[in-house]
């Protein structure tokens, strides 16, 4: 067994990319803390908080969390984009140290937005690298390696040779994680050669120790781990040091020197508990259980294995189900707001719809919670040590099937709010709807209504995809129905503005102090087939009209709907505007979200982009609409090749 297969060398080395000179000796940290205590200028205090949190990340993550949180809040108030990005990055690092991988990705994504906003290319590549680290921790190794390779190419362009050397280091670490030793050794050698050419130093001793450990060459592994230990002691990098010690302990386990291995593990456990390093503690328990088993001390091995399973179950639960709890709180808040605002004026039909949505939500939560209980019960049952591991794999497989079945049922429920395509074709006979979720359920959805002599149709792209996006789609669909059918608004721009206000009220953003991005992009058209006029409005989602073989993209407002962050942008604008287009009979209208254009693929593995997408729309419009879906499927498959689908995809087309 190899403790370092967990990929933690990837993690702690990779996250150094943005720290730079922030990692200082303890005496320097103390001087920064004293300076902060006497600080009077807000911008100076902010800078000190960011530096202190960066200095403590790997030596004292508990203290670092407090300083990073305060820095993030103050940076948002002062509208300091650079410090906001750095603070979110530090929060991501701390979450990763605590094995809160999904929370870490969320923080890194926030940092990425701010670095992109200020045009900091080096910051962008470093954060993309860190996200790649998290994919590796979540065992999505293909996605992790892809991020590192992209970062390597971008760092060569900047040029940032230290960052490029780091990317090679991380690719080697990922190949060690999945036990592809030939590829790993090639990349380790590349790191060493790259460092010699560009004089960038990132120690590869830990990688070499892990490589020789997996090869069974224990003397060489011990030598390289000892060299790595010296290096990390000098750098005061506690996390790297702990993982190096774990590697040494595993070497002694393989050599049969069990007492020496257990002595090292005792020191690692004390430090991991003191610094809240969950992954290192998990690895310590796993290796200790194996050593006791090799010693023939089966009772101790069993007890330690139970401790390992309990901690692992806790970490898995935090990473897989805490997002559902957050959605539950949001939805309950929205329900209370609806009851207060509409208790005197709700129509009977709308009340029935609200009850239906509540039932949908609780059905999904019930199934997921039930699965969690079943998993927890199965893992804590007392059974023999030698049978635990065999039965565990069978139970995990079974629970995955149950989770997928539950989400498939949620898909049926989500589909029930969408008007069937056949009903829409009664009003627009030569039309189609191409909806392809990234996951089972979708954050993209469409909305349709016949109001007087106007056909109203919308494409909506909610924040996120999968389960979070699906829940946002339920809220958005309800708000569109309320604004159009209850409040009686018909103007597209007014409808979008009202939906924006409703989303803010539903998610309680008016009483929350923190900035959130919960919302959606949308395009909405009101089509008058008699007058040959389209009135439309859009929230970042444009529409395209094809006439006489020429495609024209009609621009919309660069605003999104919902979220306190987006509301700040709305306050400095006139809101959404209604625009008009005259069309000729036989023209083609296309409405879509950005999922197809953002798909990576082609020879250079880049995004499809708008120009290629426009050519595809022109090609599809020249065919029978009955073949449109298969044409889009074929184009998507050819373009993305071996890449995974990156986002939900929605395209609506109609011959007018």
C-alpha positions in Angstrom: 0.0 0.0 0.0 1.2 3.5 -0.8 0.0 6.3 1.3 1.2 9.0 -1.1 -1.1 7.6 -3.9 -3.6 10.1 -2.4 -2.0 12.8 -4.5 -1.2 15.1 -1.6 2.2 16.0 -3.2 0.2 17.4 -6.0 -1.9 19.4 -3.6 0.6 21.1 -1.4 3.2 21.9 -4.0 0.7 23.1 -6.5 -0.9 25.6 -4.1 2.4 27.3 -3.6 2.0 28.8 -7.0 0.3 32.0 -5.7 2.0 32.3 -2.3 5.4 33.7 -3.5 7.0 35.7 -0.8 4.0 35.4 1.5 5.5 32.3 3.2 7.7 33.8 5.9 9.4 32.6 9.0 7.4 32.6 12.3 9.2 35.7 13.5 8.1 37.5 10.4 4.5 36.3 11.0 4.6 37.7 14.5 5.8 41.1 13.2 2.9 41.1 10.7 0.4 40.3 13.5 1.8 43.1 15.7 1.6 45.5 12.7 -2.1 44.6 12.1 -2.9 45.2 15.8 -1.7 48.8 15.4 -3.0 49.3 11.9 -5.2 52.4 11.2 -5.5 52.4 7.4 -8.0 50.0 5.9 -6.0 49.2 2.7 -2.9 48.5 4.9 -4.9 46.3 7.2 -6.3 44.3 4.3 -2.8 43.8 2.9 -1.6 42.5 6.3 -4.5 40.1 6.6 -3.8 38.6 3.2 0.0 38.3 4.0 -0.7 36.7 7.4 -3.1 34.1 6.0 -0.7 33.3 3.2 2.1 32.8 5.7 0.2 30.4 7.9 -1.5 28.3 5.2 0.6 25.2 5.6 2.0 25.7 9.1 -1.2 26.8 10.9 -4.3 26.5 8.7 -6.7 27.1 11.6 -5.3 30.6 12.2 -5.0 31.2 8.5 -8.7 30.6 8.1 -9.7 33.5 10.4 -7.3 35.9 8.7 -8.4 34.8 5.2 -12.1 35.1 6.0 -11.6 38.6 7.4 -9.5 39.6 4.4 -12.1 38.4 1.9 -14.9 40.3 3.6 -12.9 43.5 3.9 -11.6 43.2 0.2 -15.2 43.0 -1.0 -16.2 46.1 1.0 -13.2 48.0 -0.3 -13.8 46.6 -3.9 -10.1 45.6 -4.1 -10.3 43.0 -6.8 -6.7 41.7 -6.4 -6.9 41.1 -2.7 -10.4 39.6 -3.1 -8.9 37.1 -5.6 -5.9 36.3 -3.2 -8.2 35.9 -0.2 -10.5 33.4 -2.1 -7.4 31.5 -3.2 -6.3 31.2 0.4 -9.8 30.0 1.5 -9.6 27.4 -1.3 -6.2 26.2 0.0 -7.5 25.9 3.6 -10.6 24.0 2.5 -8.4 21.6 0.5 -6.2 21.0 3.5 -9.3 20.1 5.5 -10.4 17.7 2.7 -13.4 19.9 1.9 -12.8 19.5 -1.8 -16.1 20.8 -3.3 -15.9 23.9 -1.1 -12.3 24.4 -2.2 -13.3 24.3 -5.9 -16.0 26.9 -5.2 -13.5 29.2 -3.6 -11.0 28.7 -6.4 -13.7 29.4 -9.0 -14.4 32.7 -7.2 -10.7 33.5 -7.2 -10.6 32.7 -10.9 -13.4 35.2 -11.7 -11.6 38.0 -10.0 -8.2 37.2 -11.5 -9.8 37.1 -15.0 -11.6 40.4 -14.3 -8.3 42.2 -13.6 -6.5 40.5 -16.5 -3.9 38.7 -14.3 -2.7 35.8 -16.6 -0.4 34.4 -14.0 -3.1 34.4 -11.4 -5.5 32.7 -13.8 -3.1 29.9 -14.6 -2.2 29.3 -11.0 -5.9 29.0 -10.0 -6.6 26.7 -12.9 -3.7 24.5 -11.7 -5.3 24.5 -8.2 -8.6 23.4 -9.6 -6.8 20.6 -11.3 -5.4 19.6 -7.9 -8.9 19.3 -6.6 -10.1 17.2 -9.5 -7.3 14.8 -8.6 -8.3 14.7 -4.9 -11.8 13.8 -6.2 -10.3 11.0 -8.3 -11.2 12.7 -11.6 -7.6 12.1 -12.8 -8.3 12.7 -16.5 -9.7 16.1 -15.8 -6.9 16.9 -13.5 -4.2 16.0 -16.0 -6.0 18.0 -18.7 -6.0 21.1 -16.4 -2.2 20.7 -15.8 -1.4 20.3 -19.5 -3.4 23.4 -20.4 -1.7 25.4 -17.6 1.7 24.2 -18.8 1.1 25.6 -22.3 -0.2 28.9 -21.0 2.7 29.3 -18.6 5.2 28.8 -21.5 3.4 31.6 -23.4 3.4 34.1 -20.4 6.3 33.0 -19.8 6.3 31.6 -16.3 8.9 28.8 -16.1 8.4 28.2 -12.4 4.7 27.6 -13.0 5.4 25.4 -16.0 7.9 23.3 -13.9 5.2 23.0 -11.3 2.6 21.7 -13.9 5.1 19.0 -15.1 5.6 18.1 -11.4 1.8 17.7 -10.9 1.3 15.6 -14.0 3.9 13.2 -12.8 2.1 13.1 -9.4 -1.2 12.3 -11.1 0.4 9.4 -13.0 1.8 8.1 -9.7 -1.7 8.3 -8.2 -3.1 6.0 -10.9 0.0 3.8 -10.9 1.1 4.5 -14.5 4.8 4.3 -13.5 6.3 4.6 -17.0 4.4 7.9 -17.7 5.2 9.1 -14.2 9.0 8.5 -14.6 9.0 10.3 -18.0 7.5 13.4 -16.4 9.7 13.3 -13.4 12.7 13.3 -15.7 11.1 16.1 -17.6 10.8 18.1 -14.4 14.4 17.7 -13.6 15.6 18.6 -17.2 13.2 21.6 -17.3 14.6 22.9 -14.0 18.2 22.6 -15.3 17.3 24.6 -18.5 15.4 27.3 -16.8 17.0 27.3 -13.4 13.6 26.9 -11.6 13.8 24.8 -8.4 10.9 22.6 -7.3 12.1 19.6 -5.4 11.4 16.2 -7.0 12.7 14.1 -4.2 9.2 13.3 -2.9 8.1 12.2 -6.4 11.2 10.0 -6.7 10.5 8.5 -3.3 6.9 7.6 -4.3 8.1 6.2 -7.6 10.7 3.9 -6.1 8.2 2.9 -3.3 5.7 1.7 -5.9 8.5 -0.1 -7.8 9.4 -1.9 -4.6 12.9 -0.4 -4.6 12.7 0.5 -0.9 16.3 1.6 -0.3 16.1 4.2 -3.0 12.7 5.3 -1.8 14.0 5.8 1.7 16.9 7.8 0.5 14.7 10.2 -1.5 12.1 10.6 1.2 14.8 11.6 3.7 16.1 14.2 1.3 12.6 15.5 0.8 12.1 15.6 4.6 15.2 17.9 5.0 14.0 20.2 2.3 10.5 20.6 3.7 11.8 21.1 7.3 13.9 24.0 6.0 10.9 25.5 4.2 8.7 25.0 7.3 6.1 23.3 5.0 4.2 21.2 7.5 1.9 19.5 5.1 4.6 18.4 2.7 6.7 17.3 5.6 3.8 15.1 6.9 3.3 13.4 3.6 7.0 12.8 3.3 6.9 11.1 6.7 3.9 9.0 5.6 6.0 7.8 2.7 8.9 6.9 5.0 6.5 5.1 7.3 5.2 3.1 4.4 8.8 2.2 3.4 9.4 0.8 6.9 6.2 -1.1 6.7 7.3 -2.8 3.5 10.7 -3.6 5.0 9.0 -5.1 8.1 10.4 -2.5 10.5 6.9 -2.0 12.0 8.0 -0.2 15.3 9.8 2.5 13.4 6.9 3.0 11.1 4.4 3.3 14.0 6.7 5.8 15.7 6.7 8.1 12.7 2.9 7.7 12.3 2.4 8.8 15.9 4.2 12.1 15.2 2.2 12.6 11.9 -1.1 12.0 13.7 -0.4 14.5 16.4 0.5 17.2 13.9 -2.4 16.4 11.6 -4.9 16.7 14.4 -3.4 19.9 15.7 -3.5 21.5 12.2 -6.9 20.0 11.1 -5.3 18.2 8.2 -8.0 15.6 7.5 -6.4 13.9 4.5 -3.1 13.3 6.3 -5.0 11.9 9.3 -7.0 9.6 7.1 -3.8 8.3 5.4 -2.2 7.8 8.9 -5.1 5.7 10.1 -5.2 3.6 6.9 -1.4 2.9 7.1 -1.5 2.1 10.8 -4.3 -0.4 10.3 -2.2 -2.1 7.6 0.9 -2.2 9.8 -1.0 -3.7 12.7 -2.4 -6.3 10.3 1.1 -7.2 9.1 2.2 -7.5 12.7 -0.6 -10.0 13.4 -2.3 -7.6 15.9 -5.7 -8.0 14.3 -7.8 -6.5 17.1 -5.8 -3.2 16.8 -6.0 -3.4 13.0 -9.8 -3.7 13.2 -10.2 -0.8 15.6 -8.0 1.5 13.5 -9.8 0.4 10.3 -13.1 1.4 11.9 -11.6 4.8 12.8 -10.5 5.2 9.2 -13.9 4.3 7.8 -15.7 6.6 10.2 -13.5 9.6 9.2 -13.7 8.7 5.5 -17.5 8.5 5.7 -17.6 11.9 7.4 -15.3 13.5 4.7 -17.3 11.9 1.9 -20.5 13.1 3.4 -19.2 16.7 3.6 -18.0 16.6 0.0 -21.1 15.0 -1.5 -24.2 16.2 0.4 -23.6 19.6 2.0 -24.6 21.3 -1.3 -28.1 19.7 -1.0 -28.5 21.1 2.6 -27.7 24.6 1.3 -30.3 24.2 -1.5 -32.9 23.1 1.1 -32.3 26.3 3.2 -32.7 28.4 0.1 -35.9 26.7 -1.1 -37.5 27.0 2.4 -36.7 30.7 2.4 -38.3 31.1 -1.1 -41.4 29.2 0.1 -41.9 31.6 3.1 -41.5 34.6 0.9 -44.0 33.3 -1.5 -46.6 32.7 1.2 -46.3 36.2 2.6 -46.3 38.0 -0.8 -49.1 36.0 -2.4 -51.4 34.9 0.4 -54.2 37.3 -0.7 -53.9 37.1 -4.5 -52.6 33.7 -5.5 -54.7 31.9 -8.2 -55.8 28.3 -7.5 -53.7 27.0 -10.3 -50.6 28.7 -9.0 -51.2 27.4 -5.5 -51.4 23.9 -6.9 -48.2 24.4 -8.8 -46.4 25.7 -5.7 -47.5 22.6 -3.7 -46.2 20.4 -6.5 -42.8 22.1 -6.5 -42.6 21.6 -2.7 -43.4 17.9 -3.1 -40.8 17.6 -5.9 -38.1 19.1 -3.7 -38.8 17.0 -0.6 -39.1 13.8 -2.7 -35.6 14.4 -4.0 -34.2 15.3 -0.6 -35.9 12.2 0.9 -34.3 9.8 -1.5 -30.8 11.3 -1.2 -31.1 11.4 2.6 -32.4 7.8 2.6 -29.4 6.7 0.6 -27.1 8.5 3.0 -28.6 6.7 5.9 -28.3 3.4 4.2 -24.6 4.0 3.4 -23.9 5.2 7.0 -25.6 2.2 8.5 -23.8 -0.2 6.2 -20.3 1.3 7.1 -20.7 1.2 10.9 -21.9 -2.4 11.3 -19.6 -4.6 13.2 -18.1 -7.3 11.1 -14.9 -9.1 10.7 -11.8 -7.2 9.5 -11.1 -9.5 6.6 -14.7 -9.2 5.3 -15.0 -5.4 5.6 -13.1 -4.5 2.5 -14.8 -7.1 0.3 -18.3 -6.2 1.3 -17.6 -2.4 1.2 -17.0 -2.3 -2.5 -20.3 -4.2 -3.1 -22.2 -1.8 -0.9 -20.7 1.3 -2.5 -21.6 0.0 -6.0 -25.2 -0.6 -4.8 -25.5 2.8 -3.2 -24.3 4.5 -6.4 -27.0 2.7 -8.3 -29.5 4.0 -5.8 -28.3 7.5 -6.0 -28.4 7.4 -9.8 -31.9 6.0 -9.7 -33.0 8.8 -7.3 -31.6 11.5 -9.6 -33.3 9.7 -12.6 -36.6 10.0 -10.8 -35.8 13.7 -10.2 -35.2 14.1 -13.9 -38.8 12.8 -14.5 -40.1 15.3 -12.1 -38.1 18.2 -13.7 -39.3 17.1 -17.1 -42.9 17.4 -16.0 -42.6 21.2 -15.7 -41.5 21.5 -19.4 -44.2 21.8 -22.0 -43.9 18.8 -24.4 -42.3 19.6 -27.7 -45.4 18.4 -29.6 -47.5 21.1 -27.9 -45.1 23.8 -29.0 -45.2 22.5 -32.5 -48.9 23.2 -32.6 -48.0 26.9 -32.6 -44.7 26.6 -34.4 -45.0 23.6 -36.7 -41.5 23.6 -38.2 -39.6 23.8 -34.9 -37.4 21.7 -32.6 -36.0 21.7 -29.0 -32.5 20.2 -28.5 -31.9 19.8 -24.7 -28.8 17.8 -23.7 -27.9 18.0 -20.0 -24.3 17.6 -18.9 -25.5 15.4 -16.0 -28.8 13.6 -15.5 -30.8 16.7 -14.5 -30.2 20.1 -16.1 -29.7 23.7 -15.1 -30.8 24.7 -18.7 -34.6 24.7 -19.4 -37.1 26.3 -21.8 -40.4 28.1 -21.1 -43.4 28.6 -23.4 -46.7 30.3 -23.3 -49.4 31.6 -25.7 -50.6 35.0 -24.6 -53.1 36.6 -27.0 -51.7 36.7 -30.4 -48.1 36.5 -29.1 -46.0 33.3 -28.8 -43.7 33.7 -25.9 -40.7 31.4 -25.6 -37.5 31.6 -23.4 -34.2 29.8 -23.1 -32.8 29.9 -19.5 -29.3 28.9 -18.2 -29.3 28.7 -14.4 -26.2 28.8 -12.2 -24.5 25.5 -12.2 -25.6 22.2 -13.6 -26.8 18.9 -12.2 -28.8 18.9 -9.0 -28.0 22.6 -8.0 -28.9 23.9 -11.5 -32.1 21.8 -11.5 -33.4 23.3 -8.3 -32.7 26.8 -9.6 -34.7 25.9 -12.7 -37.7 25.1 -10.6 -37.6 28.5 -9.0 -37.0 30.3 -12.3 -39.9 28.5 -14.0 -42.2 29.4 -11.1 -41.2 33.1 -11.3 -41.7 33.3 -15.1 -45.2 31.9 -14.6 -46.0 34.4 -11.8 -44.7 37.5 -13.7 -46.5 36.6 -16.9 -49.7 34.8 -15.8 -50.4 36.5 -12.4 -48.8 39.9 -12.6 -49.9 40.2 -16.3 -46.6 41.6 -17.8 -46.2 41.1 -21.5 -43.2 43.3 -22.4 -40.0 41.1 -22.6 -37.7 43.6 -20.9 -40.2 44.3 -18.1 -40.6 40.5 -17.6 -36.9 40.0 -17.1 -36.6 42.9 -14.7 -39.5 41.5 -12.6 -38.1 38.0 -12.6 -34.8 39.5 -11.4 -36.6 41.1 -8.5 -38.5 38.0 -7.7 -35.4 35.8 -7.6 -33.7 38.3 -5.2 -36.7 38.1 -2.9 -37.0 34.4 -3.0 -33.4 33.7 -2.1 -33.4 36.3 0.7 -30.6 38.3 -0.9 -32.0 41.5 0.5 -31.2 40.5 4.0 -27.9 38.8 3.4 -24.7 40.7 3.7 -22.5 38.4 1.6 -22.3 38.6 -2.2 -23.7 35.6 -4.0 -24.0 34.6 -7.7 -27.2 32.5 -7.6 -29.0 33.4 -10.8 -29.4 32.8 -14.5 -28.9 34.0 -18.1 -32.0 34.1 -20.3 -33.3 35.2 -23.7 -37.1 35.8 -24.1 -39.0 36.4 -27.3 -42.6 37.5 -27.9 -43.4 36.5 -31.6 -46.3 38.1 -33.5 -46.7 35.9 -36.5 -49.4 38.1 -38.1 -47.3 41.3 -38.0 -44.0 39.5 -38.6 -42.4 41.1 -35.6 -40.3 39.7 -32.7 -40.0 41.6 -29.5 -37.2 40.3 -27.4 -35.0 40.9 -24.4 -32.0 39.0 -23.1 -29.8 38.5 -20.1 -26.4 37.7 -21.7 -28.1 35.1 -24.0 -28.3 36.5 -27.6 -30.6 35.2 -30.3 -29.8 34.6 -34.0 -32.1 35.2 -37.0 -31.3 33.6 -40.4 -32.8 35.3 -43.5 -31.8 34.6 -47.1 -28.9 32.3 -45.9 -27.3 35.1 -43.8 -27.1 34.8 -40.0 -27.4 37.8 -37.7 -26.8 37.6 -34.0 -28.9 40.1 -32.1 -27.2 41.5 -29.1 -28.7 41.6 -25.6 -27.9 43.2 -22.2 -24.7 42.2 -20.5 -26.5 41.5 -17.2 -27.5 38.4 -15.4 -30.7 37.7 -13.4 -30.6 37.1 -9.7 -27.8 37.0 -7.1 -26.7 39.9 -4.9 -23.5 40.2 -7.0 -25.6 40.7 -10.2 -27.9 43.1 -8.4 -25.0 45.4 -7.8 -24.5 45.6 -11.6 -28.2 46.2 -12.1 -28.2 49.2 -9.8 -25.7 50.9 -12.1 -27.8 50.3 -15.3 -31.2 50.8 -16.7 -32.1 47.2 -16.5 -33.2 45.0 -19.4 -34.4 46.6 -22.6 -37.0 45.4 -25.1 -35.8 45.3 -28.8 -37.8 44.6 -32.0 -36.9 42.7 -35.2 -38.9 42.5 -38.4 -38.7 39.1 -40.2 -39.7 37.7 -43.5 -41.8 34.5 -43.9 -39.5 31.5 -43.9 -36.9 33.1 -41.7 -35.2 30.9 -39.0 -35.1 31.9 -35.3 -32.5 30.2 -33.1 -32.4 30.7 -29.3 -29.7 29.0 -27.2 -27.6 28.9 -24.1 -23.7 29.0 -24.1 -23.1 25.2 -23.5 -22.5 24.3 -27.2 -20.2 27.2 -27.9 -18.1 26.5 -24.7 -17.5 22.9 -25.6 -13.8 22.0 -25.9 -12.6 20.0 -28.8 -11.1 20.1 -32.3 -7.4 19.6 -33.2 -6.2 22.3 -30.7 -8.7 21.3 -28.0 -10.2 24.8 -27.8 -13.8 26.1 -27.4 -16.1 25.8 -30.4 -16.7 29.6 -30.3 -19.4 31.8 -31.9 -18.2 31.8 -35.5 -18.2 28.0 -35.8 -21.5 27.9 -34.0 -23.0 30.4 -36.4 -21.8 28.3 -39.4 -23.5 25.3 -37.8 -26.8 27.2 -37.4 -26.8 28.2 -41.1 -26.1 24.6 -42.1 -28.9 23.3 -39.9 -31.4 25.9 -41.2 -30.9 24.7 -44.8 -32.2 21.2 -43.8 -35.5 19.7 -42.7 -36.1 20.7 -39.1 -36.9 17.0 -38.4 -33.2 16.3 -38.8 -31.9 19.2 -36.7 -31.4 17.3 -33.5 -29.3 14.5 -35.2 -27.3 17.2 -37.0 -26.4 18.9 -33.6 -25.6 15.5 -32.0 -23.3 14.6 -34.9 -21.5 18.0 -34.8 -21.1 17.8 -31.0 -19.7 14.3 -31.1 -17.2 15.1 -33.9 -16.0 18.3 -32.2 -15.5 17.2 -28.6 -13.9 13.8 -29.5 -12.7 12.2 -26.3 -13.5 15.3 -24.1 -16.3 15.2 -21.7 -19.3 17.5 -22.1 -18.5 20.7 -20.1 -22.0 22.2 -19.6 -25.7 21.8 -20.2 -26.8 22.4 -23.8 -30.1 23.9 -25.0 -30.9 25.1 -28.6 -34.4 26.0 -29.9 -35.0 26.5 -33.6 -38.1 27.5 -35.5 -39.0 28.4 -39.1 -41.2 31.5 -38.8 
